[in-house]
């Protein structure tokens, strides 16, 4: 026993294992999506659904959930996504003003899809009752997020009716926070 303690070994039964303060050094890491914090929905975030791909990209580009939701709530530019029925929104990573002009060297993009689970009866109730409309907001499924180096060229803008719907959702969020 004294020999094991002198040499830095701890003895458990017949097995002798080197003692180290870096005990987690050789442990196997958990696969992506199973680590704590990612892959789980935090409490109170029922409006946004993050896919595994979006969480992977958020890690790759050092983006937080708060930053992604801020880009969705107040984008600088809104365009149609390259995937069918998706919306892509952009915000500059750091905005500078030079001679009264806004310039930036990097953009952060988020692509999401609007998922509505509203039935016909609930839709009729929402038209009559604004509180019911606030409670039954559609969910946004965040598909991907990325950084674009430089300034991207403007593509096809979003149709006006979709822009109105997005503006209505953002005003409902503002009213919900004040209540």
N, C-alpha and C positions, 0 to 999 in steps of 0.2 A: 504494500500500500504506500509506504513512504517513497519507494522508487517511482511509482506512477505519479505522485504529486510533485516530486523533484523534476521529472522530465517534462512536465506540462501535460500529462495525460489524466483523464478522468476515467474511473472504472465503473461501469455499470454491468454487473453480472460478469460474463465471460468476455464481453466486447470492450475493447479499449479504443477510445476515440480522442483525437487531439483536442485540447481545450483552447478555445480562441474567443476573443471578444468580438471577432468578426464572424459570428455564427451564421449570419444570413448570406455570407459571401458565395458559398457553393450551392445554395438552394436554387431549384428550378423556378423560373419566373412563370407567372400565370399568363395564359394566352390573351391576346387583345380582346376586349369586350367582356372579360370576366374579372377585370381588375376593379376594385372598389371605386366608386365615383363615376365611372363611365359605364354605359349600358343600363344604368338604373335611372328611373325617372325621379328627380328630386321632388319633394313635397311642394304642392302648389303650382306645378308647371304643366297642367293638363292641356294647355293650349298648344304647346310646341312638342312635337315628336321628333326626336333625333334618330336618324338611321345609323347603323354601325359605320357605314361609309363616311357619313358626315362627321361622326366622332373621330374617326381615324384621321380625316383631313384636318379637323380642328387641332388635333395633337401635332400633326405634321407642320402646320403653319402657325402654331402657337396662338390659337384663337380660343377665347373662353365662350361659354354659353351666353353670358351677359353681352359680350361684344356682338355675337351673331344675332341675338334678339334685338339689340339696338340698331343694327344695320337694317333689319326687317322693318322696325317701327319708323325709322327716319332715314330713308335712303336718299342718296344724291341723284341716282339714276335708276329707273325701272325699265326693264325690257322683258320680252318674251324669252323663256328658257329654251334651250336647244332640244329638250325633251318635251314631248307633247303634254299640254295642259300644265305647264310649270311657269313660274315667274322667277326671274333673276333680278336681284337688287344689288346695288353697288354703293359703297361709301369709300372716300379716300382714306388711306391709312393715316396720313398726317397732312393736313391742309395748311398751305402757306399763302399769304397774300403778298404779291409783288406788284407794286404800282397800281393797286386797286383790283388786280386780277387774281383769281384763285388758281393756284397751281398745286400739283402733287406729283410725287414720283412713284407712288404705288397705290393700287386699289385692292379692296377686299370685296369679294363677291359671295353672295349666298343664293342658292337655288332652292326653291321650295314649291310644294304643291298644296293647294287648298283642299282639305277634306271636310265635306259637310255631312253631318249625320242627321239632318233635319227632315222629319217626315212632313207630309202635307198638313196634318192637323196642327203640328207644332208651328209650322210656317204661318198658318192663319192666326194662331195665338200671338206670335211674335209681332205681327203687323199691328195688332190691337194693343198689346202691352209692351212698353219699352223695357220693363224689367225682365220679362221673359226673353226678349231679344238679347239682352246683355248676358243672361245666364246660359243661353244656347249658342255661344259663339263657335264658329267652325274651327277645327283644328288645323294647324299648319304642319305639314310633314317636311322637315328640312332634309333635303336630299344630299346636298354637297355644299362645301364652303372652300374658297381658295383665295390666294393672293395673286394678283396680276402685276408683274413689274412694268412700270410705265403707265401710260394713259391709253386705255383701250378705245378703239373706234366705236362710235355710236351705231347701234343696229336698229332693227325695227322696234319702235316704241310700243308700249302696251296700249290696247284699245281703251277708249275713254270710259266705257261702262265698267271695266275691271278696275280702273283707277278709282272710280267713285266708290266701288265696293271696299277697296282697301282703305280709302280715306274714312269711310263709315266705321270700319272695324277699329281704326286707330282712334277715332273720336270716342267710340264706346269704351276703349281701354282707359282713356283719359277720364271719362265720367265715372268709371268703375273705381278708380283710385281716389276720387274726391268724395264718394259716398261714404 
